[in-house]
Amino acid sequence: MTQAQPAAPPVQLPTQGQSAPPRANGELVFEAPWEGRLFGMTMVLVESQALQWPEFQRELVARIGLWEDTHDFESEEYSYYSCWLEALEVVLDRRALVESSQLGRKLDELAARPHGHDHDH
């Protein structure tokens, strides 16, 4: 009989600073469905211990910093969750869990699903 891994500690999302997710009235804000799905997928990976939150958070801060260093807030729209996606791709690729091309295909596949695809009407 194999011994179960201890549960991962709950993720404490920052409420301030570079890596803090967008919020309104204390609630997380997702501008598009893919952002919420990406967030949920990441949390499942952390909870299942497929990746470690501190490692992901460091990469997220690095991706946000890279965006800030290479883009102009005046003329380009910033997307927190685009940086989140890049960070997740890097961490998954680094850990050899998923190649970024596979992740991109899966996200495209999920994004192409019609609205309400998972509900019986």
VENKA-V316500 format. One record per residue. N is the residue number from 1. PHI is phi in degrees with one decimal (none if undefined). Layout:
BEGIN
N | PHI
N | PHI
END
This chain:
BEGIN
1 | none
2 | -87.3
3 | -87.2
4 | -71.1
5 | -70.6
6 | -63.2
7 | -63.6
8 | -69.0
9 | -63.2
10 | -60.9
11 | -74.4
12 | -99.4
13 | -68.3
14 | -65.6
15 | -104.8
16 | -140.3
17 | 96.0
18 | -57.8
19 | -92.0
20 | -72.1
21 | -64.9
22 | -60.7
23 | -137.8
24 | -137.7
25 | 53.6
26 | 83.2
27 | -98.1
28 | -61.8
29 | -118.9
30 | -121.4
31 | -76.8
32 | -144.6
33 | -55.1
34 | -62.6
35 | -66.1
36 | -64.9
37 | -65.6
38 | -61.9
39 | -59.4
40 | -61.5
41 | -62.3
42 | -64.3
43 | -62.9
44 | -64.3
45 | -63.0
46 | -69.9
47 | -62.9
48 | -84.7
49 | 65.3
50 | -73.1
51 | -144.1
52 | -100.9
53 | -56.5
54 | -57.7
55 | -64.4
56 | -63.0
57 | -61.8
58 | -60.5
59 | -68.3
60 | -62.0
61 | -60.7
62 | -64.0
63 | -66.9
64 | -64.3
65 | -61.2
66 | -62.6
67 | -60.9
68 | -62.1
69 | -75.6
70 | -116.5
71 | -129.9
72 | -111.1
73 | -59.2
74 | -68.2
75 | -113.3
76 | -125.2
77 | -82.8
78 | -80.6
79 | -128.5
80 | -55.1
81 | -75.7
82 | -69.1
83 | -65.4
84 | -59.5
85 | -60.9
86 | -59.9
87 | -62.4
88 | -63.2
89 | -58.7
90 | -62.4
91 | -65.6
92 | -64.3
93 | -67.5
94 | -59.0
95 | -83.8
96 | 57.3
97 | -84.8
98 | -151.6
99 | -73.5
100 | -59.6
101 | -65.6
102 | -67.2
103 | -63.0
104 | -60.3
105 | -62.5
106 | -65.6
107 | -65.0
108 | -62.6
109 | -62.1
110 | -64.8
111 | -67.3
112 | -79.6
113 | -65.8
114 | -70.3
115 | -57.1
116 | 78.1
117 | -59.6
118 | -103.4
119 | -123.7
120 | -80.2
121 | -111.2
END
